[in-house]
Amino acid sequence: MYLKQEQVPDMETFDSIRENFSKKIEEKWKVVDPSFLEVDRSIYHYPEFRKRIFRKIKEENLVKEKDEEIKDFLFKLVNENTAKEVVELFKDKPLEELKDWDDLLEICARREAAKQVMELFKDKSLDQLEDWEGVLQRCASWGAAKEVMELFKDKSLEELKDWKNLLGSCALGGAAKEVMELFKGKQLDQLEDWKGVLQRCASWGVAKQVMELFKDKSLEELEDWKNLLESYAYAGAAKEVMELFKGKQLDQLENWKSVLQRCARGGAAKEVMELFKDKSLEELEDWKNLLESYAYAGAAKE
C-alpha cells in the first residue's frame, strides 16, 4: 500500500516515525518486526524515508555483514520503484561480498533494474562470473541482454563453450545480432556444438544473418543442418534457404523435401516451384504431396 499525498507525514510526525524505527535497528538493525512492517510498511515507499534507510545501510556497510534480517527487509521493500535504489547499495562492492545477495539481485533485475545490476559486473573476466550465471540470466531476460553480451566481446568460441545457455537467453532477450557477431567468419565444423544458440538467434529476427553462414555450401556439407534450415525458413529466411537449392536437380533434393515444404509455407512457394519448371509429370510423380503444399502456400498458378 502506498501513501496518498494527504497521508505523507509532516516532519514532526516523520521524525517521530524515524526515531521509532531507529530504536528498532540499534542492535544490528533488526528491522524485520512483522507487526511493525504490517502496520507501517507503506512508509517505506515514501522516497525521503527510503533514502534515509538506504543511507544508514550504506554508511554502516551493513550489506557486507550479510545480516539476514536486513536482507529480508530489502526483499520486502524491492519493487519496480525501488529496485534501482536497492542496487545502488551494492555499487563498488567486490563480487565476493555480493555472493550472498545473488537472489536479491535477481529480484532487482526482474524489477526493472537489470541494467543497473549489470554495472556490478562491468569489466569482470569470465572466470570471475562463473558463480553468477543465474543473475546474468535474469538480466538477459529482463532488458539487459546487450549489456550481458558486452562481457563476451572479443572472446573465442572455446572460451564461451560453458556459456551457451546464457548466450541463448541473450538471443531471446533482444541481442541476437550481438550473439551472431561471435560466429562471424566461422566454419560449419566449428559450429556443430552451437546449433541450439543459432536456432534461438534465427527465431528472434536474425534468420537472414544466420543464413550467411551457409552461403556457398554444398548440400552434402549441410546434411546435418536440416532441422535448423527448416527453422530458418519458417523464421523469415525462406528465400535465403532456397538459394541453397538453386540449379539443383530433383534427384539431389530427395532428402530435402521437409526443408522445401517449410520454404513453401514460409513465403517462398514460387521459388520452390522454379525447381519443377519444364519437368514432365513422370519426373514429378514422387513430388505430389509437396506440390499440393506449394499450391496451398501461394503457388497454385505455377
Buried (B, 14 or more C-beta within 10 A) or exposed (E): EEBEEEEBBEEEEBEEBBEEBEEEBEEEBEBBBEEBBEEBEEBBBBEEBBEBBBEBBBEEEBBEBEBEBBBBBBEBBBBEBBBBBBBBBBEEBEBEBBEEBBEBBBBBBBBBBBBBBBBBBEEEEEEBBEEBBBBBBBBBBBBBBBBBBBBBEEEEBEEBEEBBEBBBBBBBBBBBBBBBBBBEEEEEEEBEEBBBBBBBBBBBBBBBBBBEBBEEEEBEEBEEBBEBBBBBBBBBBBBBBBBBBEEEEEEBBEEBBBBBBBBBBBBBBBBBBBBBEEEEEEEEEEBEEBBEBBBEBBBEEB
